[in-house]
Amino acid sequence: MKRHLTRQEEFDILKIVIDKFLLLGVFLLALGIYLLISSTANFVVSLSVLLGGVILLVILSIILVREYEFIKS
């Protein structure tokens, strides 16, 4: 038999996954800023890493808003 998760268990799993995405996004932002400030990498590489972090955090915020609207209704 399949066991279905309760709402609280689903929310706990979602918190863990979102935490990992948040850490990865902040890491990418910090790495991109570091590469922009230091002269070890060229500008395009630094900007692409920074843009990757921004895109990841925007996707994370969209997921959070959708989940909040789903729980609210």
C-alpha positions as CSV (number, residue, x, y, z in Angstrom):
1,M,0.0,0.0,0.0
2,K,1.1,3.5,-0.7
3,R,1.4,5.9,2.2
4,H,0.3,9.4,1.6
5,L,2.1,12.3,3.2
6,T,0.2,14.7,5.4
7,R,0.2,18.4,4.7
8,Q,2.7,19.1,7.5
9,E,5.1,16.4,6.1
10,E,4.8,17.9,2.6
11,F,5.6,21.3,4.0
12,D,8.6,20.1,5.9
13,I,10.0,18.5,2.8
14,L,9.4,21.6,0.8
15,K,11.2,23.7,3.5
16,I,14.3,21.4,3.2
17,V,14.3,21.7,-0.6
18,I,13.8,25.4,-0.7
19,D,16.6,25.9,1.9
20,K,19.0,24.1,-0.5
21,F,17.9,26.2,-3.4
22,L,18.4,29.4,-1.3
23,L,21.9,28.4,-0.3
24,L,22.8,27.6,-3.8
25,G,21.4,30.9,-5.1
26,V,23.2,33.0,-2.4
27,F,26.4,31.1,-3.1
28,L,26.2,31.8,-6.8
29,L,25.5,35.5,-6.1
30,A,28.5,35.7,-3.7
31,L,30.8,33.9,-6.2
32,G,29.7,36.2,-9.0
33,I,30.3,39.3,-7.0
34,Y,33.7,37.9,-5.9
35,L,34.7,37.2,-9.5
36,L,33.6,40.7,-10.6
37,I,35.7,42.3,-7.9
38,S,38.7,40.2,-8.3
39,S,40.5,40.1,-11.6
40,T,40.9,36.3,-11.8
41,A,38.1,35.8,-14.3
42,N,36.8,37.8,-17.2
43,F,33.7,39.9,-17.1
44,V,31.4,37.6,-19.1
45,V,32.1,34.6,-16.9
46,S,31.5,36.7,-13.7
47,L,28.3,38.2,-15.0
48,S,27.0,34.8,-16.1
49,V,27.6,33.3,-12.7
50,L,25.9,36.3,-11.1
51,L,22.9,36.1,-13.5
52,G,22.6,32.3,-12.7
53,G,22.2,33.2,-9.0
54,V,19.6,35.8,-9.8
55,I,17.6,33.5,-12.0
56,L,17.7,30.8,-9.4
57,L,16.5,33.1,-6.7
58,V,13.7,34.5,-8.9
59,I,12.5,30.9,-9.6
60,L,12.7,30.2,-5.9
61,S,10.5,33.3,-5.1
62,I,8.0,32.2,-7.8
63,I,7.7,28.8,-6.2
64,L,7.3,30.3,-2.8
65,V,4.5,32.6,-4.0
66,R,2.7,29.8,-5.7
67,E,2.9,27.6,-2.6
68,Y,1.7,30.4,-0.4
69,E,-1.3,31.0,-2.6
70,F,-2.0,27.3,-2.7
71,I,-1.9,27.0,1.1
72,K,-3.9,30.2,1.5
73,S,-6.8,29.0,-0.6
